[in-house]
Amino acid sequence: MTGDGASPDSGAVDAHVHLWDLDRVELSWFRPGLGLPRAANVRDLAEASRAATTPVGPVSGVVAVQAADTREEARWLAGLSDPLLAGVVLQYEPGDPSGAARSAVGARVRGVRVAVPDRRADLADVPGLDALCERVAAAAGVVEFLVRSEQLPAVAAVAARHPATRIVVCHLGLGAAEPGSDWEAGLRAVAAHPSVAAKASGQIGERDPDDGRLRRALAVAVDAFGAHRLLFGSDWPMSARVAPYAEVVARTAAALPALGPGGSSAFWGGTARALYRL
């Protein structure tokens, strides 16, 4: 799975950013009151990340995750070219009979995200999951899941059925919720499968001024997965509504428990490079 994207050999990899341009492609969920820019482009991302220094150096590559779910947006995102843009993850739309076309992995596309937090807890109402996992695994890609905590056991069941498929859970399967016991049990159930990793993304919140919630979530995640199956993700530009990019990096670094030998290199870039074959 090679292509013309960047190949960051060193430094940090941000495994979860979003890019869009509303003058080119509409996003169904976008509203003026959200406090987000009409264009989130690589140039602005590069400027924002330039001020950040991670424990392994500057950010040398990013993985852009499709922000919505249209074929037009998928084509636009997959066609972007910039040295900072190491890879792209497209969105799986289970209601689209042509969804198989968007689950093709190759060139710049490194994976497919199943964003279904509004679906049933057992994911039984998400058609095509098994076929998707088989197809993406055959292309050496990654299947990502954006789910709520109640759906984590279902993701664990998918991982059990498809041990050869590399799976990544976005936002620790937590999102903006509190890291309670049910979430922890679900996350540990997913982490029991060695083919599953998780992104420590989307965890910087306005209602967590002392980062106590962030520290709790990261402590559980590191204990469950180990540093070598966790990835840093800024969730830019969503995160910029709460904190500048450099602050997101600094607060994440400060909230992490000790990662052990090689753990910091893995968390801040090595794991993303291996999983997404950057």
C-alpha positions, -999 to +999 in steps of 0.1 A: +000+000+000+023+027-013+015+061-027+026+097-030+017+108+005+044+119+030+065+093+048+074+109+081+105+088+092+109+107+124+091+132+146+055+130+156+025+118+136-009+133+144-032+104+136-065+123+137-071+156+120-100+168+098-097+189+066-125+205+046-133+234+023-170+244+022-165+264-010-156+231-027-175+204-007-205+208+016-206+191+050-242+181+061-235+187+098-217+221+095-235+250+112-222+286+116-227+285+153-203+257+158-173+280+160-154+262+132-138+277+101-154+274+067-120+259+055-097+237+075-067+233+052-033+218+054-016+252+053-035+263+084-028+230+101+009+233+093+010+268+108-008+256+139+013+225+145+046+244+139+043+259+173+040+225+190+069+203+201+061+168+212+084+147+233+098+132+200+101+164+181+079+184+157+049+170+139+061+156+107+030+140+093-008+138+098-036+114+090-067+132+078-100+115+086-130+123+064-152+148+082-186+137+066-196+109+044-203+119+007-185+104-022-177+140-035-159+147-002-140+114-003-127+121-038-117+156-028-098+145+004-081+116-013-069+139-040-051+164-017-013+165-019+010+181+007+042+170+024+025+171+058-004+149+047+008+113+052-024+095+048-062+097+045-090+077+062-123+077+043-158+073+059-179+042+054-215+050+047-235+018+054-266+032+038-249+038+004-252+008-020-220+021-036-202+022-002-178-005-014-162+019-037-153+041-008-137+013+012-110+008-014-076+011+003-045+021-017-023+050-027-031+079-003-060+061+014-048+042+044-081+031+060-119+034+064-138+047+094-171+033+106-187+063+123-218+049+140-223+064+175-260+068+166-265+031+158-275+002+181-252-008+209-246-042+193-240-026+158-264-051+144-280-023+124-247-015+106-248-036+074-217-048+057-192-047+086-178-082+081-174-077+043-157-043+050-133-058+075-123-086+051-119-061+022-098-036+041-076-064+057-069-078+022-056-044+012-035-041+044-056-011+055-071-001+088-107-001+099-115+027+124-145+029+147-161+061+160-185+047+186-199+055+220-188+035+250-218+012+250-207+000+216-172-010+226-182-047+233-196-049+198-163-036+184-145-063+205-168-089+189-159-076+154-122-079+163-128-115+175-144-124+142-116-107+122-083-112+139-064-103+108-080-069+105-062-039+121-088-019+140-084+015+156-109+030+181-112+068+177-113+091+208-107+060+231-143+051+225-152+078+250-157+110+231-169+137+255-184+113+280-170+107+315-145+078+318-167+056+340-166+019+349-187+008+319-165+026+295-134+011+311-148-024+309-156-019+272-122-005+264-105-033+282-126-058+262-115-042+230-079-040+241-079-078+248-076-083+211-040-076+199-052-064+165-069-034+181-053+000+188-069+033+200-064+070+194-060+093+224-078+120+205-107+143+212-101+143+249-092+180+256-124+195+270-136+229+282-151+213+313-118+197+324-097+228+333-073+208+355-072+178+331-083+154+357-106+136+333-079+135+307-054+119+331-080+093+342-088+084+306-052+082+295-042+061+326-069+035+318-059+035+281-022+031+287-029+003+312-053-015+289-034-012+256+002-003+265+019+026+248+026+006+217-011+003+208-020+039+214-018+068+190-017+106+195-045+125+177-052+162+181-087+162+165-078+195+149-097+218+141-124+206+165-099+208+193-090+244+184-124+255+198-110+246+232-072+251+229-045+260+204-027+231+188+005+235+209-016+235+240-034+202+230+000+186+226+014+200+259-017+190+279-017+155+264+020+150+272+016+163+308-014+140+314+002+108+302+015+083+327+050+069+323+051+051+290+081+029+295+110+021+272+102+031+236+067+040+247+069+077+240+082+071+205+054+046+198+026+068+211+037+100+194+045+085+160+058+050+157+025+032+161+008+054+136+036+049+111+033+011+115-005+009+115-011+032+085+021+021+067+033+057+064 
